Amino acid sequence: KMMYAEPQALHALLDKLGQIALNEQEKTLLAEFGQMRERYSKEGTGLARELLKRGKYQETNELLLQKINPLYAEMQQKGNALIAGFASSAEQTHAAAMQRYRLIRNLSIGMIGASLLLVLLGGFFLIRSILQPLRKTISYFERIAEGNLTDEIDIQGRDETGLLMCNLANMQCALRAMLDEI
């Protein structure tokens, strides 16, 4: 049973391998190995099995030395060529995958860097657009605190800072009117 189980298992594995998407070189190497395996089985082990069943041990030994060993060596060579072909294909696939990985990694790093730069620039301009009007408002408050009520307050925009400047101008006018009454 053992003699028949291993060849059948190998045949099943080779059938599965034949169903995988292979390139032309791999298909050729697999076909050559399959043919050599069939030849080894028919001309070598099959004949030896028959001779052993008949009790012809001397002829089996001669067959082993003259036919099976050279067939096995040739089959082993085809098997090694198949393995080398798969290894070469795997290395090429791996190299291509690594190249794609590096490209995607570098593009991602570049995009993250560009995004950070945009965020920093946006943050700089946002902070600047808030701080400039506040500094201007603070300088008007300082002049009013010094008693300078004659400077005209420049109101720009309709946002919160513009509303603050407008109320500051109203306060300046109200203070000037109170001082004029005194």
ZIBELLIN-V365933 format. One record per pair of residues at least 12 apart in sequence whose ideal C-beta (glycine too) atoms are under 7 Angstrom apart, sorted by the first residue. I is the first residue (numbers start at 1). J is the second residue. D is the distance in whole Angstrom. If there is no record, write none. Layout:
I_J_D / I_J_D
This chain:
7_41_7 / 14_34_6 / 17_30_6 / 18_30_6 / 23_89_6 / 25_85_6 / 26_85_5 / 26_86_7 / 26_89_6 / 29_81_6 / 29_82_4 / 29_85_5 / 30_82_6 / 32_78_5 / 33_78_4 / 33_79_6 / 33_82_5 / 36_74_6 / 36_75_5 / 36_78_5 / 37_75_6 / 39_71_7 / 40_71_5 / 40_72_6 / 40_75_5 / 43_67_6 / 43_71_6 / 44_67_6 / 44_68_4 / 44_71_5 / 45_68_7 / 47_63_6 / 48_60_5 / 48_63_5 / 48_64_6 / 48_68_6 / 51_63_6 / 133_161_4 / 134_161_7 / 137_161_7 / 137_164_6 / 137_165_6 / 137_168_6 / 140_153_6 / 140_168_6 / 144_172_6 / 149_172_6 / 149_175_6 / 149_176_5 / 149_179_7 / 153_165_6 / 153_168_6 / 153_169_4 / 153_172_6 / 155_169_6
